[in-house]
Amino acid sequence: MPQRNFAGSLCVPPQVSTKAAEMMSGGVGAGRRELLAGVAAACMIIPMTKGRATEIKGVPPWDPHAGTPPVPVVAGPWQFFTPEEGAAVEALVDRLIPPDPQWPGGKDAGCAVFIDRQLAGPYGASRGLYMRPPFDEHATDRGPQSPLTPSMRYRLSLAALDNYCKRAFAGKPFAQIPADQQDRIIAGLENGHVQLDRVSGRGFFDILIQNTQEGFFADPLYGGNRNMAGWKMIGFPGARYDYRPWLEQHNQKFPLPPVAISGRPDWNPKHA
């Protein structure tokens, strides 16, 4: 398989963190499939907690179609990004996950569309989160410490990024500069060498790399992971009801294609 580089710190666990500059310079020789597979595994680690069990007999422990099903993303124009912002994000995700002859990059996998739709919804407004001061942006023992919602951070950061590039590259925005220069700027955002006006470059890098990963591995229902490319690359079975017969077959390729939420026989988008 062709070797793929995935730029940036890959997940919350610090042992998974990788420097973008090293990745782009070839200092890290891990293939993208192996690297992303490790990220997916690390992100699935859930701490065990004590709970109370209840035995249910005779009826299912749920009501069919209860709750709030996800709403499928509909193809169309940007819902949050301006055309200029959308072009910049497509360029960014395609450098974080570059395409190769076997697998699509971040752009063709729909990562930018995924981010756009998330920013246009509750996630972008930090709906449901406590967003009142005081904020301690240097704290490491708690959740996000910033008055900026994700939508605000993207809007400010993308404008500042294009301004930075225009000053350095004769008026060209990020989407129009050469790929090698894009790589250097992304590495500079991660290591703090690229300073953006009014916003943290490292803060923007952190949220961008997280959202790009989410878009590459989320169910296609949300606009990313087109054709389940991310799942196929790491051998993830998707939303299959039962694949227990293969759980103990280590180091063997899962023989069945992945199934998305919309691939369920009883899936009905009208329920969403």
TORMI-768140 format. One record per atom (N, C-alpha, C): residue in one letter; x negated, y, z negated. Coordinates in steps of 0.2 Angstrom, whole numbers, padded with zeros to 4 digits, always signed. Atoms other than C-alpha are relative to their C-alpha. Layout:
N
aXYZ/...
//
This chain:
272
m-0004-0006+0000/m+0000+0000+0000/m-0004+0006+0000/p+0004-0006+0000/p-0007+0017+0004/p+0000+0003-0007/q+0000-0003+0007/q-0013+0026-0012/q+0003+0007+0000/r-0004-0006+0001/r-0002+0040-0018/r-0002+0004-0006/n+0001-0004+0006/n-0006+0055-0029/n+0006+0003-0002/f-0005-0004+0003/f+0007+0062-0041/f-0003+0005-0004/a+0003-0006+0004/a+0002+0079-0048/a+0004+0001-0006/g-0003-0003+0006/g+0005+0084-0065/g+0001-0005-0006/s-0001+0004+0006/s+0009+0078-0083/s+0007-0004+0001/l-0005+0004-0002/l+0021+0064-0080/l+0006-0001-0004/c-0006+0001+0004/c+0032+0062-0095/c-0002+0003-0007/v+0001-0003+0006/v+0034+0067-0113/v-0006-0003-0004/p+0006+0003+0003/p+0022+0054-0120/p-0007+0003+0002/p+0006-0003-0003/p+0005+0062-0120/p-0005-0005+0003/q+0004+0005-0003/q-0004+0046-0116/q+0001-0001+0008/v-0001+0001-0007/v+0004+0047-0099/v-0002+0006+0004/s+0001-0006-0003/s-0001+0065-0096/s-0006-0001+0005/t+0005+0000-0005/t-0012+0068-0080/t-0001+0007+0003/k+0001-0007-0002/k-0020+0084-0074/k+0001+0000+0007/a-0002-0001-0007/a-0014+0090-0057/a-0006+0001+0004/a+0006-0002-0004/a-0031+0097-0052/a-0004-0007+0001/e+0004+0007-0001/e-0039+0079-0055/e+0004-0004+0005/m-0004+0004-0005/m-0025+0071-0045/m-0001+0003+0007/m+0001-0003-0006/m-0027+0083-0031/m-0007+0000+0003/s+0006+0000-0002/s-0045+0082-0030/s-0003-0007+0001/g+0002+0007-0001/g-0045+0063-0029/g-0003-0003-0006/g+0004+0003+0006/g-0052+0061-0047/g+0004-0006-0003/v-0003+0006+0003/v-0038+0049-0052/v+0003-0004+0006/g-0001+0005-0006/g-0036+0034-0040/g+0006-0004-0001/a-0006+0004+0001/a-0020+0027-0046/a+0005+0001+0006/g-0005-0001-0005/g-0007+0024-0032/g+0006+0002-0003/r-0006-0003+0002/r+0009+0033-0033/r+0005-0005-0003/r-0004+0005+0003/r+0019+0017-0035/r-0001-0002-0007/e+0002+0002+0007/e+0009+0011-0050/e+0001+0006-0005/l+0000-0005+0005/l+0009+0028-0058/l+0007+0002-0001/l-0007-0002+0002/l+0027+0032-0056/l+0004-0006-0004/a-0003+0006+0004/a+0032+0014-0062/a-0002+0001-0007/g+0002-0001+0007/g+0022+0018-0078/g+0004+0005-0003/v-0004-0005+0003/v+0031+0034-0080/v+0007-0002-0001/a-0007+0002+0001/a+0048+0026-0078/a+0000-0005-0006/a+0000+0004+0006/a+0043+0013-0091/a-0001+0004-0006/a+0001-0004+0006/a+0037+0026-0103/a+0006+0004-0002/c-0005-0004+0001/c+0052+0036-0101/c+0006-0004-0003/m-0006+0004+0002/m+0064+0021-0105/m-0001-0002-0007/i+0001+0002+0007/i+0056+0018-0122/i+0004+0004-0005/i-0004-0003+0004/i+0069+0021-0135/i-0001-0002-0007/p+0001+0002+0007/p+0066+0021-0154/p+0006-0004-0003/m-0005+0004+0003/m+0076+0007-0163/m+0003+0004-0007/t-0003-0002+0006/t+0088+0013-0176/t+0005-0005-0003/k-0005+0005+0003/k+0100+0004-0188/k+0007+0003+0002/g-0007-0001-0002/g+0118+0003-0183/g+0005-0005-0003/r-0005+0004+0003/r+0134-0005-0188/r+0004-0003+0006/a-0003+0004-0005/a+0141-0019-0177/a+0008-0001-0001/t-0007+0002+0001/t+0160-0023-0174/t+0001-0005+0005/e-0002+0006-0004/e+0166-0039-0167/e+0007+0002+0004/i-0007-0002-0004/i+0180-0036-0153/i+0002-0006+0004/k-0002+0006-0003/k+0190-0050-0147/k+0007+0001+0004/g-0006-0001-0003/g+0204-0051-0134/g+0001+0005+0005/v-0001-0006-0004/v+0202-0034-0126/v-0007+0003+0001/p+0006-0004-0001/p+0188-0024-0118/p-0001+0005-0005/p+0002-0005+0005/p+0179-0012-0130/p+0001+0007+0004/w+0000-0006-0004/w+0183+0002-0117/w+0007+0001+0004/d-0005-0001-0005/d+0197+0009-0106/d-0003+0002+0006/p+0003-0001-0006/p+0194+0008-0088/p+0001+0008+0002/h+0000-0007-0003/h+0190+0025-0080/h+0001+0005-0006/a-0001-0005+0005/a+0190+0034-0097/a-0006+0004+0000/g+0006-0005+0000/g+0178+0048-0101/g+0000+0005+0005/t+0001-0005-0005/t+0171+0060-0089/t-0005-0003+0005/p+0004+0003-0005/p+0164+0051-0074/p-0004+0006+0004/p+0004-0005-0004/p+0150+0060-0064/p+0003+0002+0006/v-0003-0003-0006/v+0155+0071-0050/v-0006-0001+0006/p+0005+0001-0006/p+0146+0066-0033/p-0002+0007+0003/v+0003-0006-0004/v+0135+0079-0025/v+0003+0000+0007/v-0003+0000-0007/v+0143+0085-0009/v-0006+0004+0004/a+0005-0003-0004/a+0131+0090+0005/a+0002+0007+0002/g-0002-0007-0002/g+0130+0108+0010/g-0005+0005-0002/p+0005-0005+0001/p+0121+0124+0007/p-0002+0000-0008/w+0002-0001+0007/w+0112+0129-0009/w+0005+0003-0005/q-0005-0003+0004/q+0123+0132-0024/q-0003+0004-0005/f+0004-0004+0004/f+0110+0140-0035/f-0005+0004+0003/f+0006-0003-0003/f+0095+0144-0025/f+0002+0005+0005/t-0001-0004-0007/t+0094+0158-0012/t-0004-0004+0005/p+0003+0004-0005/p+0087+0152+0004/p-0008+0000-0001/e+0008-0001+0002/e+0069+0159-0001/e-0002-0005-0005/e+0001+0004+0005/e+0070+0150-0017/e+0000-0007+0001/g-0001+0007-0003/g+0076+0134-0009/g-0006-0003+0004/a+0006+0002-0004/a+0061+0134+0003/a-0006-0001-0005/a+0006+0000+0004/a+0049+0137-0011/a+0000-0007-0004/v-0001+0006+0004/v+0056+0122-0022/v-0001-0006+0005/e+0001+0005-0004/e+0056+0111-0007/e-0007-0001+0001/a+0007+0000-0001/a+0038+0115-0004/a-0004-0003-0006/l+0003+0002+0006/l+0034+0112-0022/l+0001-0007-0002/v-0001+0007+0001/v+0042+0095-0024/v-0003-0004+0005/d+0004+0004-0005/d+0034+0089-0008/d-0007+0000-0001/r+0007+0001+0002/r+0017+0093-0015/r-0001-0004-0007/l+0000+0004+0006/l+0021+0085-0032/l+0001-0007+0002/i-0001+0007-0003/i+0027+0069-0023/i-0001+0001+0008/p+0001-0001-0007/p+0019+0070-0006/p+0003-0006+0004/p-0002+0006-0004/p+0026+0059+0008/p-0005-0004+0003/d+0005+0005-0004/d+0017+0044+0016/d+0004-0004+0005/p-0004+0004-0005/p+0021+0032+0030/p+0005-0005-0003/q-0004+0005+0003/q+0030+0021+0018/q+0006+0003-0004/w-0005-0003+0005/w+0040+0032+0006/w+0001+0008+0001/p-0001-0007-0001/p+0048+0049+0007/p-0003+0004-0005/g+0002-0004+0005/g+0041+0064-0002/g+0006+0003-0004/g-0005-0003+0004/g+0050+0075-0015/g+0006+0003+0004/k-0005-0003-0004/k+0059+0085-0001/k+0005-0005+0003/d-0005+0004-0003/d+0066+0071+0009/d+0003-0005-0005/a-0003+0004+0005/a+0070+0061-0007/a+0006+0004-0003/g-0005-0004+0002/g+0082+0076-0011/g-0001+0003-0007/c+0001-0003+0007/c+0073+0082-0027/c+0002+0007+0000/a-0002-0007+0000/a+0076+0100-0022/a+0008+0001-0001/v-0008+0000+0001/v+0095+0097-0020/v+0002-0002-0007/f-0002+0002+0006/f+0096+0088-0036/f-0001+0006-0005/i+0002-0006+0004/i+0087+0103-0045/i+0005+0005+0001/d-0005-0005-0001/d+0099+0115-0037/d+0007-0001-0003/r-0007+0002+0003/r+0115+0106-0042/r+0000+0000-0007/q+0001+0000+0008/q+0108+0104-0060/q+0000+0007-0002/l+0001-0006+0002/l+0104+0122-0061/l+0007+0004+0001/a-0007-0003-0002/a+0122+0127-0054/a+0005-0002-0005/g-0005+0002+0005/g+0130+0117-0068/g-0002+0001-0007/p+0001-0001+0007/p+0129+0115-0087/p-0007+0000-0002/y+0007+0000+0002/y+0111+0111-0088/y-0004+0006+0001/g+0003-0006-0002/g+0106+0127-0079/g+0001+0005-0005/a-0002-0005+0004/a+0115+0137-0092/a-0001-0002-0008/s+0001+0002+0006/s+0109+0127-0107/s+0007-0001-0004/r-0006+0001+0003/r+0127+0123-0111/r+0000-0005-0005/g+0000+0005+0005/g+0129+0114-0127/g-0006+0000-0005/l+0006-0001+0004/l+0112+0119-0134/l+0000+0006-0004/y+0000-0006+0004/y+0109+0131-0148/y-0006+0005+0003/m+0005-0004-0003/m+0101+0146-0140/m-0001+0007-0003/r+0001-0006+0004/r+0100+0159-0154/r-0007+0001-0003/p+0007-0001+0003/p+0084+0167-0161/p+0000-0002-0007/p+0007-0002-0002/p+0072+0166-0169/p-0003-0006+0004/f+0003+0005-0004/f+0061+0156-0156/f-0007+0000-0002/d+0007+0001+0001/d+0044+0149-0160/d-0003-0004+0006/e+0003+0003-0006/e+0036+0146-0143/e-0006-0004-0001/h+0006+0004+0002/h+0021+0138-0151/h+0001-0006-0004/a-0002+0006+0004/a+0030+0125-0161/a+0000-0006+0005/t+0000+0007-0003/t+0027+0107-0156/t+0004-0005-0003/d-0004+0005+0003/d+0038+0098-0168/d+0008+0001+0000/r-0007-0001-0001/r+0055+0103-0161/r+0001+0001+0007/g-0001-0001-0007/g+0064+0106-0145/g-0002+0006+0003/p+0002-0007-0004/p+0063+0120-0132/p+0001+0006-0004/q+0000-0006+0004/q+0059+0136-0140/q-0001+0006+0004/s+0000-0006-0004/s+0063+0150-0128/s+0007+0002+0001/p-0006-0003-0002/p+0077+0162-0124/p+0003-0001+0007/l-0002+0001-0007/l+0077+0157-0106/l+0003-0007+0001/t-0003+0006-0003/t+0089+0145-0099/t-0004-0003+0006/p+0003+0003-0006/p+0083+0133-0085/p+0001+0004+0006/s-0002-0004-0006/s+0092+0144-0072/s-0004+0006-0001/m+0004-0006+0001/m+0084+0159-0079/m-0008-0001+0001/r+0007+0002+0000/r+0067+0151-0080/r-0002-0001+0008/y+0001+0001-0008/y+0068+0146-0061/y+0000+0006+0003/r-0001-0006-0004/r+0074+0162-0055/r-0006+0005-0001/l+0006-0004+0002/l+0060+0172-0064/l-0006-0003+0003/s+0006+0003-0002/s+0047+0160-0060/s-0001-0001+0007/l+0001+0000-0007/l+0050+0158-0042/l-0001+0006+0003/a+0001-0006-0002/a+0051+0176-0039/a-0008+0002-0002/a+0007-0001+0002/a+0034+0178-0049/a-0005-0004+0004/l+0005+0004-0004/l+0026+0164-0039/l+0000+0003+0007/d+0000-0002-0007/d+0031+0171-0022/d-0004+0007+0000/n+0004-0006+0001/n+0024+0188-0028/n-0007-0001-0001/y+0007+0002+0001/y+0008+0180-0034/y-0003-0002+0007/c+0002+0002-0006/c+0006+0172-0017/c-0001+0005+0005/k+0000-0005-0005/k+0010+0187-0007/k-0006+0005-0001/r+0006-0004+0002/r-0004+0197-0016/r-0006-0004+0002/a+0006+0004-0001/a-0016+0183-0013/a-0001-0003+0007/f+0000+0003-0007/f-0011+0177+0005/f+0003+0005+0005/a-0002-0005-0005/a-0008+0193+0015/a+0008+0000+0001/g-0008-0001+0000/g+0011+0194+0011/g+0004-0007+0001/k-0004+0007-0001/k+0015+0175+0013/k+0002-0003-0006/p-0002+0003+0006/p+0026+0167+0000/p-0002-0007+0000/f+0003+0007+0001/f+0022+0150-0007/f+0002-0005+0005/a-0002+0005-0005/a+0032+0140+0006/a-0004+0001+0006/q+0004-0001-0007/q+0021+0147+0020/q-0007+0000+0000/i+0007+0001+0000/i+0004+0145+0014/i-0002-0007+0001/p+0002+0006-0001/p-0007+0130+0018/p+0001-0005-0006/a-0001+0005+0006/a-0004+0114+0008/a-0006-0001-0005/d+0005+0000+0004/d-0021+0114+0001/d+0000+0005-0005/q-0001-0006+0004/q-0018+0131-0006/q+0006-0001-0005/q-0006+0001+0005/q-0001+0126-0013/q-0003-0005-0006/d+0002+0005+0005/d-0010+0111-0022/d-0004+0004-0005/r+0004-0003+0005/r-0023+0123-0030/r+0005+0005-0005/i-0004-0004+0004/i-0009+0135-0036/i+0004-0004-0005/i-0003+0004+0004/i+0001+0121-0043/i-0005-0003-0006/a+0005+0002+0005/a-0015+0115-0052/a-0001+0006-0005/g+0001-0006+0004/g-0017+0133-0058/g+0006+0001-0005/l-0005+0000+0004/l+0000+0133-0065/l+0000-0004-0006/e+0001+0004+0005/e-0003+0118-0075/e-0005+0001-0005/n+0006-0001+0004/n-0020+0122-0082/n+0000+0008-0003/g-0001-0007+0002/g-0015+0141-0085/g-0005+0005+0003/h+0004-0004-0004/h-0027+0148-0072/h+0004+0005+0004/v-0005-0004-0004/v-0012+0155-0062/v+0004+0003-0005/q-0004-0004+0004/q-0004+0169-0072/q+0006+0003+0004/l-0006-0003-0003/l+0014+0174-0067/l+0002+0006-0004/d-0003-0005+0004/d+0022+0190-0071/d+0006-0001-0004/r-0006+0001+0004/r+0035+0190-0085/r+0002-0007-0002/v-0002+0007+0002/v+0035+0171-0087/v-0006-0004+0000/s+0006+0005+0001/s+0024+0157-0092/s-0001-0005+0006/g+0002+0004-0006/g+0016+0148-0077/g+0000-0007-0002/r+0000+0007+0003/r+0013+0132-0088/r+0008-0002-0001/g-0007+0002+0002/g+0031+0133-0094/g+0004-0002+0006/f-0003+0002-0006/f+0037+0133-0076/f-0002-0006+0003/f+0003+0006-0003/f+0026+0119-0071/f+0003-0006-0004/d-0003+0006+0004/d+0033+0108-0086/d+0007-0001+0002/i-0007+0002-0002/i+0051+0110-0081/i+0001-0002+0007/l-0001+0003-0007/l+0048+0108-0063/l-0002-0007+0001/i+0002+0007+0000/i+0038+0092-0065/i+0005-0005-0003/q-0005+0004+0003/q+0051+0085-0076/q+0006-0001+0004/n-0006+0000-0004/n+0066+0090-0065/n-0002-0004+0007/t+0002+0004-0006/t+0056+0083-0050/t+0001-0008-0001/q+0000+0007+0001/q+0054+0066-0058/q+0007-0002-0001/e-0007+0002+0001/e+0072+0066-0063/e+0004-0001+0007/g-0003+0000-0007/g+0078+0070-0045/g-0003-0006+0004/f+0002+0005-0003/f+0067+0056-0039/f+0002-0007-0002/f-0003+0007+0003/f+0074+0042-0050/f+0007+0000-0002/a-0007+0000+0002/a+0091+0048-0054/a+0005-0004+0005/d-0004+0004-0005/d+0106+0039-0046/d+0001+0005+0006/p-0001-0005-0006/p+0109+0046-0028/p+0006+0004-0001/l-0006-0004+0001/l+0126+0052-0034/l-0002+0007-0002/y+0002-0006+0002/y+0117+0067-0041/y-0004+0004+0005/g+0003-0003-0005/g+0109+0072-0025/g-0007-0001+0002/g+0007+0003-0001/g+0091+0065-0027/g+0000-0007+0002/n+0001+0007-0001/n+0084+0048-0024/n+0004-0002+0006/r-0004+0002-0006/r+0091+0047-0007/r-0002-0007+0003/n+0000+0007-0002/n+0094+0030+0000/n-0004-0004-0005/m+0003+0004+0005/m+0088+0024-0017/m-0008-0001+0001/a+0007+0001-0001/a+0070+0027-0012/a-0005-0001-0006/g+0004+0000+0006/g+0063+0030-0029/g+0001-0007-0003/w-0001+0006+0003/w+0071+0014-0036/w-0003-0006+0004/k+0003+0006-0004/k+0065+0003-0021/k-0007+0000-0001/m+0007+0000+0000/m+0048+0009-0023/m-0003-0003-0006/i+0002+0003+0006/i+0047+0003-0041/i+0003-0006-0002/g-0003+0006+0001/g+0058-0012-0039/g+0006+0000-0005/f-0005-0001+0005/f+0072-0005-0050/f+0007-0003+0003/p-0007+0002-0003/p+0089-0014-0048/p+0005+0004+0000/g-0005-0005+0000/g+0099+0001-0051/g+0006-0002-0005/a-0006+0001+0005/a+0117-0001-0058/a+0003-0007+0001/r-0003+0006-0001/r+0119-0019-0055/r+0002-0002-0007/y-0003+0002+0006/y+0130-0027-0068/y-0004-0005-0004/d+0004+0005+0003/d+0119-0042-0072/d-0006-0002+0004/y+0005+0002-0003/y+0102-0046-0068/y-0005-0004-0005/r+0004+0004+0005/r+0097-0057-0083/r-0004-0006+0002/p+0004+0006-0002/p+0091-0072-0073/p-0007+0002+0002/w+0007-0002-0002/w+0076-0061-0068/w-0004+0003-0005/l+0004-0004+0005/l+0071-0053-0084/l-0006-0004-0002/e+0006+0004+0003/e+0059-0067-0089/e-0005-0002+0006/q+0004+0001-0006/q+0051-0068-0071/q-0005+0005+0001/h+0005-0006+0000/h+0036-0057-0074/h-0004-0001+0006/n+0005-0001-0006/n+0025-0051-0060/n+0003-0003+0007/q-0003+0002-0006/q+0038-0056-0047/q+0005+0005+0002/k-0004-0006-0003/k+0047-0044-0035/k+0007-0002-0001/f-0007+0001+0001/f+0065-0042-0039/f+0003-0001+0007/p-0001+0002-0007/p+0073-0051-0023/p+0006+0004+0003/l-0006-0003-0002/l+0089-0040-0022/l-0001+0007+0001/p+0001-0007-0001/p+0091-0022-0016/p+0004+0003-0006/p-0003-0003+0006/p+0096-0009-0029/p+0007+0002+0002/v-0007-0002-0001/v+0114-0004-0031/v+0001+0007-0004/a-0002-0006+0003/a+0120+0014-0035/a+0007+0000-0003/i-0007+0000+0003/i+0135+0019-0045/i+0005+0000+0005/s-0006+0000-0006/s+0145+0022-0029/s+0000-0006+0003/g+0000+0006-0003/g+0140+0005-0024/g+0004-0006-0004/r-0004+0004+0003/r+0151-0003-0037/r+0007-0002+0004/p-0006+0001-0004/p+0166-0012-0029/p+0006+0004-0002/d-0005-0003+0002/d+0178-0003-0040/d-0001+0008+0000/w+0002-0007+0000/w+0170+0014-0037/w+0005+0004+0004/n-0005-0005-0003/n+0183+0028-0033/n-0002+0007-0002/p+0002-0007+0002/p+0176+0046-0032/p+0006+0004-0002/k-0006-0004+0002/k+0194+0052-0035/k+0000+0000-0008/h+0000+0000+0007/h+0191+0047-0053/h-0005+0005-0003/a+0005-0005+0003/a+0177+0059-0055/a+0003+0007-0001/
//
